[in-house]
Amino acid sequence: MRPASLLLRTSLTLGVSALAIVLVSIAALDRFVTTPLAEQSADDEAALLVLSAQTWVELPPQARPYFELELFESHGLVISPEVRALEPLGPELPWMDLLEAQLEGRLGQAVQLLSGDDLVWAEIPMGGFLLQIGFSPDRRDTEPLSVALVIFGAGAAIVLAASLLIVQRITRPLDAVASAARKFRGGTKLEPLPETGPAELVTLARSFNTMVQEISELISNRTTLLAGISHDLRTPLARMRLALELLPENTDPKLVERFERNLAEMDALLSVSLQFARGLSGEDLREVELRSLIASLLCEDDASKVQLDWRAPADLCLKLDAGALARVLTNLVGNALQYADGTVELRVQKTPEGTRIDVLDRGPGIPEAERARVFQPFYRIERSRNQRTGGSGLGLAIVKQLCDAQGWEVCVREREGGGAAFSLLLPEAA
């Protein structure tokens, strides 16, 4: 599976590329540097061995011990005219194969290297003598594997450091954009992102800042428009109420009652529209005793219909926008009371994620396909479009809007045994 993070993806890409470069570098180094040097070194060593044997043969017997001493001190070579039975040299030292080949070329016959006394011995026939010349086994050996490991290790460390540096320089601005996007809820003020760095990141930050400004202006214009409409429509509503009061006494009471009910519905719709338009205008955060706040929301009429199931500490206090929470709970409880078959249960409990408030009813419930759409403005499930339960379609939209603005989570699910369960999660940071 492909790595999820940008750091891992970049490191993997750079790592594979670096591995290919290292392999090519090792092959080129072996082909054009290591092998030619090893061949030249073996040729030089073979020339030295043959020349030493030839010189030893040509010297008078009394001068040979001095030559042997000088040869040992200067070149580390040991010459012995006494032929000893030695073991053949094993294949552990690849460079020795090159030396055997060079000696064979210079002497015109096969030469086998031997091992003994911690030295490598070459038997060289020269001038009627069979000389054994010994030298250290590690003086000319090459270690291509070690070279490859050094190149690979150093390359991996450089790639890792480079990828970390590159990814951090890229991800920091991206993290800033992602964090700002999570915090932005339309009506909230947001500090513009710094438009610095590479051209692509500057373009991204500038586009994000422009988008935030345009969305904020759009929401502000929407709020002003809805507030203005709601305010301006109250004047003709007041005139219509006044006209109803001035109707003759013999006017049909049912007609008057129907007009008054319609005017009341229109006034309620204007109020909830204005509430939706101002949904993002919150109060300052402060410490709130949750149980007292909930108790103040349950009026005398609702107290008998709402059952409070408190499973949290009695003195639970949270730092939050009390006005926003009051509006959310009021809308959720009011929505539940519309459809409840019996009492509504309001359950409060502490969870590892934070404080959870559940509003549970025994109404008809909400189909799974409709649960995400009920939070959309003016959306109503078909079965609720009647005079008893039909509403404006803005109550749950206000709930969703306020929760998004405060960083709370709200969802709806099916209640065990039938009905709907709305859950409001107030994170610990709230």
Sequence and secondary structure as in RCSB ss.txt:
>XXXX:A:sequence
MRPASLLLRTSLTLGVSALAIVLVSIAALDRFVTTPLAEQSADDEAALLVLSAQTWVELPPQARPYFELELFESH
GLVISPEVRALEPLGPELPWMDLLEAQLEGRLGQAVQLLSGDDLVWAEIPMGGFLLQIGFSPDRRDTEPLSVALV
IFGAGAAIVLAASLLIVQRITRPLDAVASAARKFRGGTKLEPLPETGPAELVTLARSFNTMVQEISELISNRTTL
LAGISHDLRTPLARMRLALELLPENTDPKLVERFERNLAEMDALLSVSLQFARGLSGEDLREVELRSLIASLLCE
DDASKVQLDWRAPADLCLKLDAGALARVLTNLVGNALQYADGTVELRVQKTPEGTRIDVLDRGPGIPEAERARVF
QPFYRIERSRNQRTGGSGLGLAIVKQLCDAQGWEVCVREREGGGAAFSLLLPEAA
>XXXX:A:secstr
   SSHHHHHHHHHHHHHHHHHHHHHHHHIIIIIHHHHHHHHHHHHHHHHHHHHHHHHS GGGHHHHHHHHHHHH
  EEESS    EE  TT HHHHHHHHHHHHHHSS   EEEETTEEEEEEEETTEEEEEEE TTSS   HHHHHHH
HHHHHHHHHHHHHHHHHHHHHHHHHHHHHHHHH  SSS        SSHHHHHHHHHHHHHHHHHHHHHHHHHHH
HHHHHHHHHHHHHHHHHHHHTS TTS HHHHHHHHHHHHHHHHHHHHHHHHHTTT     EEEEHHHHHHHHS H
HHHTTEEEEEES TT EEEE HHHHHHHHHHHHHHHHHH SS EEEEEEEETTEEEEEEE  SS   GGGTTGGG
STT   GGG STTT   S HHHHHHHHHHHHT EEEEEE TTSSEEEEEEEETT 
